Amino acid sequence: MFCNPPLLQPRAQRLLGWRLGMRLPAVVALSCLLLARVAPAGSRRCGDDVDGRGTAVPCDCGDVLVGGRTLGDADPITQHACDGDGLLVLVPAGTAGAVLDLGNHVLLGDHHGVGLRVVSGGDGGLTLKGPGAVRAFRIGIDAPTGALGRVSDVIAADNDADGFNVAGTGFTVTSCEATHNGRDGFALRGLRYRVEGNRATENGRYGFSLAGREAALGGALGNEATGNRRDGLVVRGRNHDLAHPVATANGAGGIRARLAGGRVRGAVAIGNRGGGVRARAHDVTISGSEAHDNGRGGIDVRGSRVRDGGGNRAPRCRVGSTCR
């Protein structure tokens, strides 16, 4: 627990600002002064339409979200801390386009339960939108069953385990931040998912732990990992497109991968305590990547049918053989 407001990352400052109400800086102050009432679990149905007739019910800690909702000051969950789960999402099949908008609010826990537990998201999966944050639960956002379709502009901070734990097919995680979580910032796995424009800082294990098949890991914006206790990015799987990852000042390696098929392009690893870019790979092309000022080597990619696509730069550079 911080008893002085922590130095917020630029995205957190930009998304949440310094406002009254349950915005991120206010949450820190309330937590440290023990002014936030800890609410018992409610377990009611909540959302904009809980009965199919347009009846709206505000959400409180422990409630079951059964449809879309934009959180506001009228939702008790935005006004006090939770002593267990924040929200359980159970949007029934046949409901399309369900959106949970955090409305620039923070869901605050007391290091128990899950901030947002997404079990079913309706047809197409739940869309989770910020600006907003999920803070100080055991896990921030937990969606291991494929029920989360999209998440954007959300911060997961100070959770005891993972910030984001998501699995599924075709989901997207964009413009999110995971900071000061006890285990991984982003623990993501699945088929053909997309992860772009995210930032992981000062997490207890990895910034990003990414696994599965045929994922778009970076796109035009890339993903950034800095100051995490162990590796910045750990990537496993088949036929991924790992694009523009940036790893700086992590406590172990910058980027570590075990890949079959796919490509790695535009990777940057600077100032990590361990290796810069290290991979065991089969049938993978590495191009346009750089690594320097790392403690244990630059670029080291080994395996069968590893191809040097050119533009790789490091004091010690090996892509199959010495970099060309």
Secondary structure by P-SEA (a helix, b strand, c coil): cccccccccaaaaaaccccccccaaaaaaaaaaccbbbbccccccccccccccbbbbbbccbbbbcccccccccccccccccccccbbbbccccccbbbbbccccccccccccccbbbcccccccbbbbccccccccccccccccccccccccccccccccccbbbbbcbbbbcbbbbcccccccccccccbbbbcbbbbccccccccccccccccccccbbbbbcccccccbbbbbccccccbbbbccccccccccccccccccbbbbcccccccbbbbccbbbbcbbbbcccccccbbbbcccccccccccccbbbcccccc
